[in-house]
Structure formats: structure tokens, C-alpha cells
Amino acid sequence: MTNKASQPSPEIIDSEDDGSEDASPACILVFNASDPSGAGGLTADITTIASVGGHPIAVVCGAYARDTAQIFDHFSFEDEAVAEQARTVLEDMPVQAIKVGFVGSPENISTIAEITTDYDEVPVIAYMPNLSWWTDEQIDEYLDAFRELLLPQTSVLVGNHSTLWRWLLPDWSSERSPTARDIARAASEMGVPYTLVTGIPLPEQFVENVLASPQAIMGSGKFELFDATFAGAGDTLSAALTALVGAGNDLGEATSEALSYLDRCLDAGFRPGMGHIVPDRMFWAQPDDEDDADDDTLIDETQAIEGFVMPPHDTKH
């Protein structure tokens, strides 16, 4: 995969820097659903945020029933449980940025909107995934609540071009596809200053990811398409962006770094099951060939510990 990302304009959003010498990682609050497959959801958020140097504070808003190929169902938490989780950690730790993923219900959206209003100095990155697996009624209720309650609190909206087009420009009638600026203008009507539009189709098997405001293109990255289908790329990108903003990077630099990070995660992606490929969010921790040789030597030196076999997983009374 070829990364030809251009550098976004700097100093769009500056996180507070008090000049302290505290080397503690930035605390990143995440609202999302648990994904047992590890493809997306809170698993993707936690791994990504830790990988880029942040401290994930994960609030469980529900749970998927899914594998690496598709989502079968979702079970939403009660809004009181979501609020209690978030309020408890917010009273204990300072949070530098907030990511909102899929939170399962209009009630949870309302609760999160109240919390982000109380912490209005903290930047909010909202990711809107593809919800086509859900019923039409559930999708409409969820998107209406998100538009009315949470978009006014959002610093950066992240989503795929086709997903944001269908949501924010449902009556688009032009023969041409909407540009990133068209989508950013629609988002700005709800109070969103910046929109990161991903997966914009380009000729010759390329796509473009564009950071835009209603007035201008702030930066873009051109990427060659993989001949593969990935699960969890959107959660990975939005979590990395949130952590990098929370660490003190301006939005332009954070966007460029997040896109580069996602590119490398996809390049090292793997297929853990029978479904789609999952981004390797810890690609940098994989051993190289020299490390493999060292491991072989270590195994040879420990042959004295022979016969150590894991016992069967049974219980005897």
C-alpha cells in the first residue's frame, strides 16, 4: 500500500499544554460497544490508544454479537450504567480527549451529550460507522438523536464518504458525488467545525481521506486500495486521531499521523478467523527476522525443560 498523504494545515486544534514535565500518557475517554471478535469496538479503541501512547479509559455502552465477517446483533446498556461508568472515572482522572463510537441507543447518546457538555473544554471526536446491519427504524432513531444531541458537541466528525453522504446529504441530487467540503458544510450546520471524510473513490484503485471545514480542505491523504476487506479500520483511525489530539498534537499533525498509523496497521493486517482481515494495531511490536533467530537460540537453550505439558481443561471432584 502506498501512502502519499499530504500534510494537513497545522494549528487547527491545539490541546492545552501547561508546560509541565509530567510524562504520564494522555487519558482518552472512549464510549463504544464491546466487540468479542476484536475487529472493532472497544477492543480496537483500547489497543490503538495504547499503541500510540495514550491511556484508554473505556466506557462500555453495549455489546455486539458478531464475528470478523458481520454483525448479527447488538445489546445496549442502560443509559444510567453508561453515565455511572463515565462520571466515576471523570471524577478521578483528567481527560484530554473523548472519542464517541457506536453507543447503541438514543438514550445513551443523550447521556453522552450531557457529559460532553459538562466537559466542554475537552475535544470530542465522533465516529459514525456503517449501520446497515441494523433495522431501518433503529438506524433512523439513532442518527436523528446523534445529529440533534451529539453533533453540536463534536470537534471532529469521522466517517466513510458513503456513510456520511447518506446520513448528512440524503436529498443530494447532483450527478456528481458530494465532495468532502460538501459533507463538511452539512456537518457544520449541526455545529461540527471539522470533518474527516474517508474512502473517497479516486481513479486507478486509489481512495482519498480528506480533512475539511466548510471553507477549505485542511489536508488529505491518497492511498492505494488493498485487494482485501478489512473490519475495524474506522474505529482504529478515529481512536488514533483522538489519542494524538489528546497528547497535544494540533489537528493537522494528528490527522496526518493517524492516517499514516492506519496505513501501517492495514499493511500488517491479519485474518484471525474466517471473515475479514483485522488491522494489526501493534504492528511495531512484531519481531523481525533477527529476533526470530534469537528466539530459536533461546528455545535450543531451554530444552532441559522437557515434558512440561499443559494439563487438560477438565475438573475432577
MODA-V939635 format. One line per field, one symbol per residue. ss: DSSP state (A for helix, B for strand, O for the rest). psi: psi as a letter, one per 20 degrees, with the letter a starting at -180 (. if undefined). A space follows every 10 residues. Layout:
ss->???
psi->???
This chain:
ss->OOBOOOOOOO OOOOOOOOOO OOOOOOBBBB BBBBOOOOOO AAAAAAAAAA AOOOBBBBBB BBBBBBOOOO BBBBBBOOAA AAAAAAAAAA OOOOOOBBBB OOOOOAAAAA AAAAAAAAOO OOBBBBBBOO OOOOOAAAAA AAAAAAAAAA AAAOOBBBBB AAAAAAAAOO OOOOOOOOOA AAAAAAAAOO OOOBBBBBBB BBOOOBBBBB BBOOOOBBBB BBBBOOOOOB BOAAAAAAAA AAAAAAOOOO AAAAAAAAAA AAAAAAAOOB OOOOOOBBOO OOAAAOOOAA AAAAAAAAAA AOOOOOOOOO OOOOOOO
psi->ppolpqpqpr lgppqpojjr jpjqqppopp orqpoiijgb bhgggggggh hjjropnoop iapqoraihr phrqoqqqhh hggggghghh ihqpphqppo cojhqhghgg ghhgghghli ipqpopporp kiirqhgggg gghgggghhh hiipgppprq ghghghghlh kpiqhqqqrh hghhgghhhj johqpopqkp prrlkqqppp pqrhhrphrq ppqpqqmrpq pjgghgghgg gghhghijqr hgghgghggg ggghghhjqr nibjcrqppn ikhiipqahh hgghhggggh ikihmqjopp qqmrpp.
